[in-house]
Amino acid sequence: MRERRAAPAAAPRRRENMGIRDRLKTLFSAEAKPPPWHPDRGEDYTTFWTSMSQTDAEAQIATYGREVGDAERIQTCRYIARYIIEALEINETKSVLEVGCGIGTFAYLVGPKAKRYVGADISPHMVERARAFTRDAGGRLEFAVLSRSDLSNFADETFDAVFFEAVLMHVAREDAFNYLCEARRVLKPAGRFYASFQNLLQPLGFKHFLRLACEADQTGRHAIGRVRFHTAPELRHLAKMAGLEIDPRHARLELVENDPARHEARTLTIVAAKGEPPDWGVADGWPV
Ligand SMILES: C[S@@+](CC[C@H](N)C(=O)[O-])C[C@H]1O[C@@H](n2cnc3c(N)ncnc32)[C@H](O)[C@@H]1O
């Protein structure tokens, strides 16, 4: 009978050869509470965000990452609302569209400052909550459910200002670009635009990105509504190619380019004016 030998112990893996799963095991352990976003929540934006907002508490977590009472969310978002009002020159003569209005925080803070405010969202649950939350906010507030990721609900040159707060960072790059083009279309001449994104080059931003990479590595799938990460040069290019002229007085791209490690550099913000129609250089046909 042949002697059975114990299998030789596997040589310890060298750190430099470890895959992302091993290197991040300690950081994002399997026991950690799974994040609320997950591929099973749906394959399109409407299903995903509607599944994320079944109850008020879930809608708060989907929007701000944790349960936040009304007073707290109003307080926390006041600073950004002021920034949006100033950068987009919103006043009682202006009509404003917010895309991805969520549970209505900015409808409440920004809407009453405008002549007309329209809050639109891909999820009917979010719109329902925004409508209920702003019932007594005053001003002319309207809401719309988008049937797809575009602004086909709205005619050309309808609004003086269009903004997306923490929305385009949750869609595919192609969909974000289409939204930039759509925003330009519905803006009046000289209309103004705002959108915020997450910075891939900022250390905390990159850590968040690593977490998503780790999840993708474990499950082999992606949640459609996950956060996406961008860099300042790519946002400059997408804005230019959408016919939006970056306003350097208000945009937060330079700060990020000059000092990407600063905490404030986590967020990249495009503030722009409606510009000339872009030249995509496709007159000769599509590249093959
Ligand atoms: C993180 S929340 C931000 C909500 C709100 N802007 C705020 O800051 O309070 C993202 C919102 O964008 C909406 N959304 C996600 N994808 C969208 C899309 N493709 N088109 C329009 N809205 C979308 C979601 O339903 C959700 O309400």
The ligand as a Tripos MOL2 file, in Angstrom:
@<TRIPOS>MOLECULE
LIG
   27    29     1     0     0
SMALL
NO_CHARGES

@<TRIPOS>ATOM
      1 C1        -28.5570   60.2540   -4.4810 C.3       1 LIG1
      2 S1        -30.1720   60.6920   -4.9340 S.3       1 LIG1
      3 C2        -30.0770   62.4880   -4.9570 C.3       1 LIG1
      4 C3        -31.4340   63.1460   -4.7640 C.3       1 LIG1
      5 C4        -31.4150   64.6680   -4.6750 C.3       1 LIG1
      6 N1        -30.8360   65.2720   -5.8420 N.3       1 LIG1
      7 C5        -30.7160   65.1360   -3.4180 C.2       1 LIG1
      8 O1        -29.5130   65.4240   -3.4790 O.co2     1 LIG1
      9 O2        -31.3650   65.1700   -2.3830 O.co2     1 LIG1
     10 C6        -30.2270   60.2880   -6.6670 C.3       1 LIG1
     11 C7        -31.5900   60.5270   -7.2770 C.3       1 LIG1
     12 O3        -31.4500   60.4500   -8.6990 O.3       1 LIG1
     13 C8        -32.5140   59.7100   -9.2380 C.3       1 LIG1
     14 N2        -32.0430   59.0890  -10.4850 N.ar      1 LIG1
     15 C9        -31.1920   58.0470  -10.5980 C.ar      1 LIG1
     16 N3        -30.9730   57.7470  -11.8890 N.ar      1 LIG1
     17 C10       -31.7020   58.6400  -12.6070 C.ar      1 LIG1
     18 C11       -31.8940   58.8380  -13.9870 C.ar      1 LIG1
     19 N4        -31.3030   58.0630  -14.8940 N.pl3     1 LIG1
     20 N5        -32.6910   59.8510  -14.3880 N.ar      1 LIG1
     21 C12       -33.2890   60.6600  -13.4540 C.ar      1 LIG1
     22 N6        -33.1710   60.4900  -12.1350 N.ar      1 LIG1
     23 C13       -32.3800   59.5010  -11.7040 C.ar      1 LIG1
     24 C14       -32.8590   58.6950   -8.1520 C.3       1 LIG1
     25 O4        -34.1620   58.1900   -8.2800 O.3       1 LIG1
     26 C15       -32.6440   59.5180   -6.8860 C.3       1 LIG1
     27 O5        -33.8030   60.1680   -6.5100 O.3       1 LIG1
@<TRIPOS>BOND
     1     1     2 1
     2     2     3 1
     3     2    10 1
     4     3     4 1
     5     4     5 1
     6     5     6 1
     7     5     7 1
     8     7     8 2
     9     7     9 1
    10    10    11 1
    11    11    12 1
    12    11    26 1
    13    12    13 1
    14    13    14 1
    15    13    24 1
    16    14    15 ar
    17    14    23 ar
    18    15    16 ar
    19    16    17 ar
    20    17    18 ar
    21    17    23 ar
    22    18    19 1
    23    18    20 ar
    24    20    21 ar
    25    21    22 ar
    26    22    23 ar
    27    24    25 1
    28    24    26 1
    29    26    27 1
@<TRIPOS>SUBSTRUCTURE
     1 LIG1         1 GROUP 0 **** ****
